[in-house]
């Protein structure tokens, strides 16, 4: 999992969360928000690959990072309202943590090389 690119990890998380959210019927207001924010992580990371400038690249990665934080929030809400078992919550939280650290490292490196 640590060898995966930001985009690959974001896609994997989006697929896993899509399956999870499809199984949660009573919390669509939260699951919709989670899927929107999670899918935006990968979309912005993919766009960053084709950025028009270093500043544009950094901006898109920063948007991905913000969406990652938002996804972690909605995941926590679903856990707190008992829609996700603790084991699954911890597993997904760990994956978001890895993704977040990768984004932070990439942003830091890109800013340093500006």
KOLGU-4560 file (N, C-alpha, C; in nm, 3 decimals, padded with zeros to 5 digits):
<recs>
<n_xx: 00.083 n_yy: -00.121 n_zz: 00.000 ca_xx: 00.000 ca_yy: 00.000 ca_zz: 00.000 c_xx: 00.086 c_yy: 00.126 c_zz: 00.000 mol: A seq: 1 type: UNK>
<n_xx: 00.201 n_yy: 00.124 n_zz: 00.069 ca_xx: 00.286 ca_yy: 00.242 ca_zz: 00.074 c_xx: 00.355 c_yy: 00.270 c_zz: -00.059 mol: A seq: 2 type: UNK>
<n_xx: 00.364 n_yy: 00.170 n_zz: -00.146 ca_xx: 00.428 ca_yy: 00.187 ca_zz: -00.277 c_xx: 00.333 c_yy: 00.248 c_zz: -00.380 mol: A seq: 3 type: UNK>
<n_xx: 00.206 n_yy: 00.256 n_zz: -00.346 ca_xx: 00.107 ca_yy: 00.307 ca_zz: -00.440 c_xx: 00.123 c_yy: 00.458 c_zz: -00.457 mol: A seq: 4 type: UNK>
<n_xx: 00.088 n_yy: 00.507 n_zz: -00.576 ca_xx: 00.088 ca_yy: 00.651 ca_zz: -00.597 c_xx: -00.033 c_yy: 00.712 c_zz: -00.526 mol: A seq: 5 type: UNK>
<n_xx: -00.033 n_yy: 00.841 n_zz: -00.516 ca_xx: -00.145 ca_yy: 00.912 ca_zz: -00.454 c_xx: -00.274 c_yy: 00.878 c_zz: -00.530 mol: A seq: 6 type: UNK>
<n_xx: -00.268 n_yy: 00.886 n_zz: -00.661 ca_xx: -00.388 ca_yy: 00.859 ca_zz: -00.741 c_xx: -00.435 c_yy: 00.715 c_zz: -00.724 mol: A seq: 7 type: UNK>
<n_xx: -00.342 n_yy: 00.619 n_zz: -00.727 ca_xx: -00.379 ca_yy: 00.479 ca_zz: -00.712 c_xx: -00.446 c_yy: 00.453 c_zz: -00.576 mol: A seq: 8 type: UNK>
<n_xx: -00.389 n_yy: 00.511 n_zz: -00.471 ca_xx: -00.446 ca_yy: 00.493 ca_zz: -00.338 c_xx: -00.583 c_yy: 00.560 c_zz: -00.328 mol: A seq: 9 type: UNK>
<n_xx: -00.596 n_yy: 00.678 n_zz: -00.389 ca_xx: -00.725 ca_yy: 00.748 ca_zz: -00.387 c_xx: -00.832 c_yy: 00.669 c_zz: -00.463 mol: A seq: 10 type: UNK>
<n_xx: -00.794 n_yy: 00.611 n_zz: -00.575 ca_xx: -00.889 ca_yy: 00.530 ca_zz: -00.652 c_xx: -00.931 c_yy: 00.408 c_zz: -00.570 mol: A seq: 11 type: UNK>
<n_xx: -00.834 n_yy: 00.340 n_zz: -00.509 ca_xx: -00.864 ca_yy: 00.223 ca_zz: -00.428 c_xx: -00.959 c_yy: 00.259 c_zz: -00.313 mol: A seq: 12 type: UNK>
<n_xx: -00.932 n_yy: 00.370 n_zz: -00.246 ca_xx: -01.020 ca_yy: 00.414 ca_zz: -00.138 c_xx: -01.159 c_yy: 00.447 c_zz: -00.188 mol: A seq: 13 type: UNK>
<n_xx: -01.168 n_yy: 00.512 n_zz: -00.302 ca_xx: -01.299 ca_yy: 00.547 ca_zz: -00.358 c_xx: -01.379 c_yy: 00.421 c_zz: -00.391 mol: A seq: 14 type: UNK>
<n_xx: -01.314 n_yy: 00.321 n_zz: -00.447 ca_xx: -01.383 ca_yy: 00.195 ca_zz: -00.478 c_xx: -01.432 c_yy: 00.128 c_zz: -00.349 mol: A seq: 15 type: UNK>
<n_xx: -01.345 n_yy: 00.121 n_zz: -00.249 ca_xx: -01.383 ca_yy: 00.059 ca_zz: -00.122 c_xx: -01.498 c_yy: 00.135 c_zz: -00.055 mol: A seq: 16 type: UNK>
<n_xx: -01.491 n_yy: 00.266 n_zz: -00.059 ca_xx: -01.596 ca_yy: 00.347 ca_zz: 00.004 c_xx: -01.726 c_yy: 00.341 c_zz: -00.074 mol: A seq: 17 type: UNK>
<n_xx: -01.718 n_yy: 00.326 n_zz: -00.205 ca_xx: -01.840 ca_yy: 00.312 ca_zz: -00.284 c_xx: -01.913 c_yy: 00.186 c_zz: -00.242 mol: A seq: 18 type: UNK>
<n_xx: -01.839 n_yy: 00.077 n_zz: -00.229 ca_xx: -01.900 ca_yy: -00.049 ca_zz: -00.185 c_xx: -01.958 c_yy: -00.036 c_zz: -00.045 mol: A seq: 19 type: UNK>
<n_xx: -01.884 n_yy: 00.028 n_zz: 00.044 ca_xx: -01.932 ca_yy: 00.048 ca_zz: 00.181 c_xx: -02.058 c_yy: 00.134 c_zz: 00.183 mol: A seq: 20 type: UNK>
<n_xx: -02.053 n_yy: 00.247 n_zz: 00.114 ca_xx: -02.166 ca_yy: 00.340 ca_zz: 00.116 c_xx: -02.291 c_yy: 00.280 c_zz: 00.051 mol: A seq: 21 type: UNK>
<n_xx: -02.271 n_yy: 00.195 n_zz: -00.050 ca_xx: -02.385 ca_yy: 00.127 ca_zz: -00.112 c_xx: -02.457 c_yy: 00.037 c_zz: -00.012 mol: A seq: 22 type: UNK>
<n_xx: -02.383 n_yy: -00.012 n_zz: 00.086 ca_xx: -02.443 ca_yy: -00.102 ca_zz: 00.186 c_xx: -02.509 c_yy: -00.028 c_zz: 00.302 mol: A seq: 23 type: UNK>
<n_xx: -02.485 n_yy: 00.103 n_zz: 00.311 ca_xx: -02.544 ca_yy: 00.185 ca_zz: 00.419 c_xx: -02.665 c_yy: 00.258 c_zz: 00.361 mol: A seq: 24 type: UNK>
<n_xx: -02.783 n_yy: 00.218 n_zz: 00.401 ca_xx: -02.904 ca_yy: 00.273 ca_zz: 00.340 c_xx: -02.957 c_yy: 00.398 c_zz: 00.411 mol: A seq: 25 type: UNK>
<n_xx: -02.948 n_yy: 00.403 n_zz: 00.542 ca_xx: -03.017 ca_yy: 00.507 ca_zz: 00.617 c_xx: -02.940 c_yy: 00.638 c_zz: 00.633 mol: A seq: 26 type: UNK>
<n_xx: -02.821 n_yy: 00.646 n_zz: 00.582 ca_xx: -02.738 ca_yy: 00.765 ca_zz: 00.606 c_xx: -02.692 c_yy: 00.830 c_zz: 00.475 mol: A seq: 27 type: UNK>
<n_xx: -02.779 n_yy: 00.840 n_zz: 00.379 ca_xx: -02.739 ca_yy: 00.890 ca_zz: 00.247 c_xx: -02.683 c_yy: 01.032 c_zz: 00.250 mol: A seq: 28 type: UNK>
<n_xx: -02.727 n_yy: 01.112 n_zz: 00.343 ca_xx: -02.675 ca_yy: 01.249 ca_zz: 00.350 c_xx: -02.525 c_yy: 01.248 c_zz: 00.380 mol: A seq: 29 type: UNK>
<n_xx: -02.482 n_yy: 01.152 n_zz: 00.462 ca_xx: -02.339 ca_yy: 01.141 ca_zz: 00.497 c_xx: -02.262 c_yy: 01.063 c_zz: 00.391 mol: A seq: 30 type: UNK>
<n_xx: -02.320 n_yy: 00.955 n_zz: 00.343 ca_xx: -02.249 ca_yy: 00.873 ca_zz: 00.244 c_xx: -02.227 c_yy: 00.951 c_zz: 00.114 mol: A seq: 31 type: UNK>
<n_xx: -02.324 n_yy: 01.032 n_zz: 00.075 ca_xx: -02.307 ca_yy: 01.113 ca_zz: -00.047 c_xx: -02.192 c_yy: 01.212 c_zz: -00.030 mol: A seq: 32 type: UNK>
<n_xx: -02.184 n_yy: 01.275 n_zz: 00.086 ca_xx: -02.075 ca_yy: 01.370 ca_zz: 00.112 c_xx: -01.940 c_yy: 01.299 c_zz: 00.111 mol: A seq: 33 type: UNK>
<n_xx: -01.935 n_yy: 01.181 n_zz: 00.174 ca_xx: -01.811 ca_yy: 01.104 ca_zz: 00.179 c_xx: -01.765 c_yy: 01.065 c_zz: 00.039 mol: A seq: 34 type: UNK>
<n_xx: -01.857 n_yy: 01.017 n_zz: -00.042 ca_xx: -01.819 ca_yy: 00.976 ca_zz: -00.177 c_xx: -01.775 c_yy: 01.094 c_zz: -00.263 mol: A seq: 35 type: UNK>
<n_xx: -01.840 n_yy: 01.209 n_zz: -00.246 ca_xx: -01.801 ca_yy: 01.327 ca_zz: -00.322 c_xx: -01.660 c_yy: 01.371 c_zz: -00.286 mol: A seq: 36 type: UNK>
<n_xx: -01.635 n_yy: 01.382 n_zz: -00.155 ca_xx: -01.503 ca_yy: 01.431 ca_zz: -00.113 c_xx: -01.393 c_yy: 01.330 c_zz: -00.145 mol: A seq: 37 type: UNK>
<n_xx: -01.420 n_yy: 01.202 n_zz: -00.124 ca_xx: -01.319 ca_yy: 01.100 ca_zz: -00.150 c_xx: -01.285 c_yy: 01.093 c_zz: -00.299 mol: A seq: 38 type: UNK>
<n_xx: -01.386 n_yy: 01.095 n_zz: -00.384 ca_xx: -01.359 ca_yy: 01.086 ca_zz: -00.528 c_xx: -01.287 c_yy: 01.211 c_zz: -00.579 mol: A seq: 39 type: UNK>
<n_xx: -01.304 n_yy: 01.322 n_zz: -00.511 ca_xx: -01.237 ca_yy: 01.445 ca_zz: -00.550 c_xx: -01.086 c_yy: 01.439 c_zz: -00.522 mol: A seq: 40 type: UNK>
<n_xx: -01.045 n_yy: 01.359 n_zz: -00.424 ca_xx: -00.902 ca_yy: 01.346 ca_zz: -00.394 c_xx: -00.828 c_yy: 01.297 c_zz: -00.518 mol: A seq: 41 type: UNK>
<n_xx: -00.873 n_yy: 01.186 n_zz: -00.572 ca_xx: -00.808 ca_yy: 01.128 ca_zz: -00.689 c_xx: -00.821 c_yy: 01.213 c_zz: -00.814 mol: A seq: 42 type: UNK>
<n_xx: -00.937 n_yy: 01.275 n_zz: -00.830 ca_xx: -00.958 ca_yy: 01.360 ca_zz: -00.948 c_xx: -00.860 c_yy: 01.477 c_zz: -00.949 mol: A seq: 43 type: UNK>
<n_xx: -00.843 n_yy: 01.541 n_zz: -00.834 ca_xx: -00.749 ca_yy: 01.654 ca_zz: -00.828 c_xx: -00.604 c_yy: 01.608 c_zz: -00.838 mol: A seq: 44 type: UNK>
<n_xx: -00.572 n_yy: 01.494 n_zz: -00.781 ca_xx: -00.436 ca_yy: 01.439 ca_zz: -00.794 c_xx: -00.406 c_yy: 01.406 c_zz: -00.940 mol: A seq: 45 type: UNK>
<n_xx: -00.506 n_yy: 01.353 n_zz: -01.010 ca_xx: -00.489 ca_yy: 01.323 ca_zz: -01.152 c_xx: -00.469 c_yy: 01.452 c_zz: -01.232 mol: A seq: 46 type: UNK>
<n_xx: -00.547 n_yy: 01.552 n_zz: -01.201 ca_xx: -00.532 ca_yy: 01.682 ca_zz: -01.269 c_xx: -00.395 c_yy: 01.743 c_zz: -01.242 mol: A seq: 47 type: UNK>
<n_xx: -00.343 n_yy: 01.724 n_zz: -01.121 ca_xx: -00.213 ca_yy: 01.781 ca_zz: -01.084 c_xx: -00.103 c_yy: 01.728 c_zz: -01.176 mol: A seq: 48 type: UNK>
<n_xx: -00.119 n_yy: 01.606 n_zz: -01.219 ca_xx: -00.020 ca_yy: 01.544 ca_zz: -01.308 c_xx: -00.005 c_yy: 01.626 c_zz: -01.437 mol: A seq: 49 type: UNK>
<n_xx: -00.110 n_yy: 01.692 n_zz: -01.477 ca_xx: -00.110 ca_yy: 01.770 ca_zz: -01.600 c_xx: -00.124 c_yy: 01.920 c_zz: -01.573 mol: A seq: 50 type: UNK>
<n_xx: -00.072 n_yy: 01.963 n_zz: -01.460 ca_xx: -00.082 ca_yy: 02.103 ca_zz: -01.421 c_xx: -00.007 c_yy: 02.192 c_zz: -01.520 mol: A seq: 51 type: UNK>
<n_xx: -00.051 n_yy: 02.316 n_zz: -01.529 ca_xx: 00.008 ca_yy: 02.411 ca_zz: -01.622 c_xx: 00.134 c_yy: 02.478 c_zz: -01.566 mol: A seq: 52 type: UNK>
<n_xx: 00.151 n_yy: 02.469 n_zz: -01.435 ca_xx: 00.268 ca_yy: 02.530 ca_zz: -01.371 c_xx: 00.291 c_yy: 02.462 c_zz: -01.236 mol: A seq: 53 type: UNK>
<n_xx: 00.404 n_yy: 02.492 n_zz: -01.174 ca_xx: 00.432 ca_yy: 02.437 ca_zz: -01.041 c_xx: 00.327 c_yy: 02.485 c_zz: -00.942 mol: A seq: 54 type: UNK>
<n_xx: 00.288 n_yy: 02.612 n_zz: -00.951 ca_xx: 00.185 ca_yy: 02.666 ca_zz: -00.861 c_xx: 00.051 c_yy: 02.593 c_zz: -00.880 mol: A seq: 55 type: UNK>
<n_xx: 00.017 n_yy: 02.565 n_zz: -01.004 ca_xx: -00.106 ca_yy: 02.492 ca_zz: -01.033 c_xx: -00.099 c_yy: 02.349 c_zz: -00.977 mol: A seq: 56 type: UNK>
<n_xx: 00.017 n_yy: 02.285 n_zz: -00.992 ca_xx: 00.040 ca_yy: 02.152 ca_zz: -00.938 c_xx: 00.019 c_yy: 02.151 c_zz: -00.787 mol: A seq: 57 type: UNK>
<n_xx: 00.081 n_yy: 02.245 n_zz: -00.719 ca_xx: 00.070 ca_yy: 02.256 ca_zz: -00.573 c_xx: -00.075 c_yy: 02.282 c_zz: -00.532 mol: A seq: 58 type: UNK>
<n_xx: -00.140 n_yy: 02.370 n_zz: -00.603 ca_xx: -00.280 ca_yy: 02.405 ca_zz: -00.572 c_xx: -00.370 c_yy: 02.282 c_zz: -00.582 mol: A seq: 59 type: UNK>
<n_xx: -00.353 n_yy: 02.203 n_zz: -00.686 ca_xx: -00.437 ca_yy: 02.084 ca_zz: -00.703 c_xx: -00.409 c_yy: 01.980 c_zz: -00.594 mol: A seq: 60 type: UNK>
<n_xx: -00.283 n_yy: 01.964 n_zz: -00.556 ca_xx: -00.251 ca_yy: 01.872 ca_zz: -00.447 c_xx: -00.307 c_yy: 01.923 c_zz: -00.314 mol: A seq: 61 type: UNK>
<n_xx: -00.304 n_yy: 02.054 n_zz: -00.295 ca_xx: -00.362 ca_yy: 02.111 ca_zz: -00.172 c_xx: -00.513 c_yy: 02.089 c_zz: -00.166 mol: A seq: 62 type: UNK>
<n_xx: -00.578 n_yy: 02.098 n_zz: -00.280 ca_xx: -00.723 ca_yy: 02.069 ca_zz: -00.285 c_xx: -00.745 c_yy: 01.921 c_zz: -00.251 mol: A seq: 63 type: UNK>
<n_xx: -00.661 n_yy: 01.833 n_zz: -00.305 ca_xx: -00.671 ca_yy: 01.690 ca_zz: -00.272 c_xx: -00.656 c_yy: 01.670 c_zz: -00.122 mol: A seq: 64 type: UNK>
<n_xx: -00.562 n_yy: 01.740 n_zz: -00.060 ca_xx: -00.540 ca_yy: 01.728 ca_zz: 00.084 c_xx: -00.662 c_yy: 01.774 c_zz: 00.163 mol: A seq: 65 type: UNK>
<n_xx: -00.721 n_yy: 01.886 n_zz: 00.122 ca_xx: -00.842 ca_yy: 01.934 ca_zz: 00.189 c_xx: -00.956 c_yy: 01.834 c_zz: 00.176 mol: A seq: 66 type: UNK>
<n_xx: -00.969 n_yy: 01.774 n_zz: 00.059 ca_xx: -01.074 ca_yy: 01.674 ca_zz: 00.036 c_xx: -01.046 c_yy: 01.548 c_zz: 00.120 mol: A seq: 67 type: UNK>
<n_xx: -00.920 n_yy: 01.517 n_zz: 00.140 ca_xx: -00.884 ca_yy: 01.402 ca_zz: 00.224 c_xx: -00.928 c_yy: 01.427 c_zz: 00.368 mol: A seq: 68 type: UNK>
<n_xx: -00.899 n_yy: 01.546 n_zz: 00.420 ca_xx: -00.944 ca_yy: 01.582 ca_zz: 00.554 c_xx: -01.096 c_yy: 01.576 c_zz: 00.565 mol: A seq: 69 type: UNK>
<n_xx: -01.165 n_yy: 01.627 n_zz: 00.463 ca_xx: -01.311 ca_yy: 01.623 ca_zz: 00.466 c_xx: -01.362 c_yy: 01.479 c_zz: 00.464 mol: A seq: 70 type: UNK>
<n_xx: -01.301 n_yy: 01.394 n_zz: 00.384 ca_xx: -01.341 ca_yy: 01.254 ca_zz: 00.379 c_xx: -01.325 c_yy: 01.187 c_zz: 00.515 mol: A seq: 71 type: UNK>
<n_xx: -01.215 n_yy: 01.217 n_zz: 00.582 ca_xx: -01.192 ca_yy: 01.161 ca_zz: 00.715 c_xx: -01.301 c_yy: 01.205 c_zz: 00.812 mol: A seq: 72 type: UNK>
<n_xx: -01.346 n_yy: 01.328 n_zz: 00.798 ca_xx: -01.454 ca_yy: 01.379 ca_zz: 00.881 c_xx: -01.583 c_yy: 01.300 c_zz: 00.861 mol: A seq: 73 type: UNK>
<n_xx: -01.624 n_yy: 01.282 n_zz: 00.733 ca_xx: -01.749 ca_yy: 01.211 ca_zz: 00.705 c_xx: -01.739 c_yy: 01.064 c_zz: 00.746 mol: A seq: 74 type: UNK>
<n_xx: -01.621 n_yy: 01.006 n_zz: 00.731 ca_xx: -01.602 ca_yy: 00.868 ca_zz: 00.777 c_xx: -01.621 c_yy: 00.860 c_zz: 00.928 mol: A seq: 75 type: UNK>
<n_xx: -01.567 n_yy: 00.956 n_zz: 01.000 ca_xx: -01.583 ca_yy: 00.958 ca_zz: 01.146 c_xx: -01.729 c_yy: 00.973 c_zz: 01.185 mol: A seq: 76 type: UNK>
<n_xx: -01.801 n_yy: 01.058 n_zz: 01.114 ca_xx: -01.944 ca_yy: 01.076 ca_zz: 01.143 c_xx: -02.017 c_yy: 00.943 c_zz: 01.126 mol: A seq: 77 type: UNK>
<n_xx: -01.991 n_yy: 00.875 n_zz: 01.014 ca_xx: -02.057 ca_yy: 00.746 ca_zz: 00.991 c_xx: -02.023 c_yy: 00.645 c_zz: 01.100 mol: A seq: 78 type: UNK>
<n_xx: -01.901 n_yy: 00.649 n_zz: 01.149 ca_xx: -01.864 ca_yy: 00.561 ca_zz: 01.259 c_xx: -01.938 c_yy: 00.599 c_zz: 01.387 mol: A seq: 79 type: UNK>
<n_xx: -01.945 n_yy: 00.728 n_zz: 01.417 ca_xx: -02.008 ca_yy: 00.776 ca_zz: 01.541 c_xx: -02.159 c_yy: 00.750 c_zz: 01.544 mol: A seq: 80 type: UNK>
<n_xx: -02.221 n_yy: 00.742 n_zz: 01.427 ca_xx: -02.365 ca_yy: 00.712 ca_zz: 01.423 c_xx: -02.389 c_yy: 00.562 c_zz: 01.403 mol: A seq: 81 type: UNK>
<n_xx: -02.284 n_yy: 00.484 n_zz: 01.427 ca_xx: -02.292 ca_yy: 00.337 ca_zz: 01.424 c_xx: -02.328 c_yy: 00.278 c_zz: 01.288 mol: A seq: 82 type: UNK>
<n_xx: -02.282 n_yy: 00.341 n_zz: 01.182 ca_xx: -02.306 ca_yy: 00.288 ca_zz: 01.048 c_xx: -02.187 c_yy: 00.208 c_zz: 00.995 mol: A seq: 83 type: UNK>
<n_xx: -02.073 n_yy: 00.218 n_zz: 01.064 ca_xx: -01.952 ca_yy: 00.147 ca_zz: 01.024 c_xx: -01.895 c_yy: 00.076 c_zz: 01.146 mol: A seq: 84 type: UNK>
<n_xx: -01.861 n_yy: -00.051 n_zz: 01.134 ca_xx: -01.798 ca_yy: -00.121 ca_zz: 01.247 c_xx: -01.659 c_yy: -00.062 c_zz: 01.277 mol: A seq: 85 type: UNK>
<n_xx: -01.618 n_yy: -00.070 n_zz: 01.401 ca_xx: -01.492 ca_yy: -00.010 ca_zz: 01.444 c_xx: -01.372 c_yy: -00.061 c_zz: 01.364 mol: A seq: 86 type: UNK>
<n_xx: -01.366 n_yy: -00.189 n_zz: 01.338 ca_xx: -01.253 ca_yy: -00.246 ca_zz: 01.265 c_xx: -01.242 c_yy: -00.186 c_zz: 01.125 mol: A seq: 87 type: UNK>
<n_xx: -01.355 n_yy: -00.172 n_zz: 01.057 ca_xx: -01.355 ca_yy: -00.114 ca_zz: 00.924 c_xx: -01.320 c_yy: 00.034 c_zz: 00.929 mol: A seq: 88 type: UNK>
<n_xx: -01.369 n_yy: 00.103 n_zz: 01.030 ca_xx: -01.337 ca_yy: 00.245 ca_zz: 01.049 c_xx: -01.187 c_yy: 00.264 c_zz: 01.067 mol: A seq: 89 type: UNK>
<n_xx: -01.126 n_yy: 00.182 n_zz: 01.151 ca_xx: -00.982 ca_yy: 00.193 ca_zz: 01.176 c_xx: -00.901 c_yy: 00.163 c_zz: 01.050 mol: A seq: 90 type: UNK>
<n_xx: -00.944 n_yy: 00.061 n_zz: 00.977 ca_xx: -00.877 ca_yy: 00.024 ca_zz: 00.852 c_xx: -00.881 c_yy: 00.140 c_zz: 00.752 mol: A seq: 91 type: UNK>
<n_xx: -00.999 n_yy: 00.197 n_zz: 00.730 ca_xx: -01.014 ca_yy: 00.307 ca_zz: 00.635 c_xx: -00.944 c_yy: 00.433 c_zz: 00.684 mol: A seq: 92 type: UNK>
<n_xx: -00.951 n_yy: 00.460 n_zz: 00.813 ca_xx: -00.882 ca_yy: 00.577 ca_zz: 00.870 c_xx: -00.732 c_yy: 00.566 c_zz: 00.847 mol: A seq: 93 type: UNK>
<n_xx: -00.679 n_yy: 00.446 n_zz: 00.863 ca_xx: -00.536 ca_yy: 00.424 ca_zz: 00.839 c_xx: -00.500 c_yy: 00.453 c_zz: 00.694 mol: A seq: 94 type: UNK>
<n_xx: -00.584 n_yy: 00.407 n_zz: 00.601 ca_xx: -00.558 ca_yy: 00.432 ca_zz: 00.459 c_xx: -00.563 c_yy: 00.582 c_zz: 00.428 mol: A seq: 95 type: UNK>
<n_xx: -00.659 n_yy: 00.652 n_zz: 00.487 ca_xx: -00.665 ca_yy: 00.797 ca_zz: 00.468 c_xx: -00.540 c_yy: 00.863 c_zz: 00.527 mol: A seq: 96 type: UNK>
<n_xx: -00.492 n_yy: 00.812 n_zz: 00.639 ca_xx: -00.371 ca_yy: 00.867 ca_zz: 00.700 c_xx: -00.250 c_yy: 00.851 c_zz: 00.609 mol: A seq: 97 type: UNK>
<n_xx: -00.238 n_yy: 00.736 n_zz: 00.546 ca_xx: -00.128 ca_yy: 00.713 ca_zz: 00.452 c_xx: -00.140 c_yy: 00.810 c_zz: 00.335 mol: A seq: 98 type: UNK>
<n_xx: -00.260 n_yy: 00.823 n_zz: 00.282 ca_xx: -00.284 ca_yy: 00.913 ca_zz: 00.169 c_xx: -00.253 c_yy: 01.057 c_zz: 00.208 mol: A seq: 99 type: UNK>
<n_xx: -00.298 n_yy: 01.098 n_zz: 00.326 ca_xx: -00.273 ca_yy: 01.234 ca_zz: 00.373 c_xx: -00.123 c_yy: 01.261 c_zz: 00.384 mol: A seq: 100 type: UNK>
<n_xx: -00.049 n_yy: 01.167 n_zz: 00.442 ca_xx: 00.096 ca_yy: 01.186 ca_zz: 00.457 c_xx: 00.166 c_yy: 01.193 c_zz: 00.321 mol: A seq: 101 type: UNK>
<n_xx: 00.121 n_yy: 01.114 n_zz: 00.225 ca_xx: 00.178 ca_yy: 01.119 ca_zz: 00.090 c_xx: 00.151 c_yy: 01.256 c_zz: 00.026 mol: A seq: 102 type: UNK>
<n_xx: 00.030 n_yy: 01.307 n_zz: 00.044 ca_xx: -00.004 ca_yy: 01.438 ca_zz: -00.011 c_xx: 00.080 c_yy: 01.548 c_zz: 00.053 mol: A seq: 103 type: UNK>
<n_xx: 00.092 n_yy: 01.544 n_zz: 00.184 ca_xx: 00.172 ca_yy: 01.645 ca_zz: 00.255 c_xx: 00.317 c_yy: 01.640 c_zz: 00.208 mol: A seq: 104 type: UNK>
<n_xx: 00.373 n_yy: 01.519 n_zz: 00.196 ca_xx: 00.512 ca_yy: 01.506 ca_zz: 00.150 c_xx: 00.529 c_yy: 01.561 c_zz: 00.008 mol: A seq: 105 type: UNK>
<n_xx: 00.435 n_yy: 01.531 n_zz: -00.079 ca_xx: 00.443 ca_yy: 01.580 ca_zz: -00.217 c_xx: 00.432 c_yy: 01.731 c_zz: -00.224 mol: A seq: 106 type: UNK>
<n_xx: 00.341 n_yy: 01.787 n_zz: -00.146 ca_xx: 00.325 ca_yy: 01.933 ca_zz: -00.144 c_xx: 00.450 c_yy: 01.999 c_zz: -00.090 mol: A seq: 107 type: UNK>
<n_xx: 00.505 n_yy: 01.945 n_zz: 00.018 ca_xx: 00.627 ca_yy: 01.999 ca_zz: 00.078 c_xx: 00.742 c_yy: 01.996 c_zz: -00.019 mol: A seq: 108 type: UNK>
<n_xx: 00.759 n_yy: 01.883 n_zz: -00.087 ca_xx: 00.867 ca_yy: 01.870 ca_zz: -00.186 c_xx: 00.848 c_yy: 01.968 c_zz: -00.301 mol: A seq: 109 type: UNK>
<n_xx: 00.727 n_yy: 01.977 n_zz: -00.351 ca_xx: 00.699 ca_yy: 02.068 ca_zz: -00.463 c_xx: 00.725 c_yy: 02.214 c_zz: -00.425 mol: A seq: 110 type: UNK>
<n_xx: 00.689 n_yy: 02.251 n_zz: -00.302 ca_xx: 00.712 ca_yy: 02.388 ca_zz: -00.256 c_xx: 00.862 c_yy: 02.415 c_zz: -00.239 mol: A seq: 111 type: UNK>
<n_xx: 00.933 n_yy: 02.313 n_zz: -00.190 ca_xx: 01.077 ca_yy: 02.327 ca_zz: -00.168 c_xx: 01.151 c_yy: 02.343 c_zz: -00.302 mol: A seq: 112 type: UNK>
<n_xx: 01.100 n_yy: 02.277 n_zz: -00.405 ca_xx: 01.165 ca_yy: 02.280 ca_zz: -00.537 c_xx: 01.118 c_yy: 02.395 c_zz: -00.625 mol: A seq: 113 type: UNK>
<n_xx: 01.034 n_yy: 02.481 n_zz: -00.569 ca_xx: 00.982 ca_yy: 02.595 ca_zz: -00.649 c_xx: 01.089 c_yy: 02.699 c_zz: -00.673 mol: A seq: 114 type: UNK>
</recs>
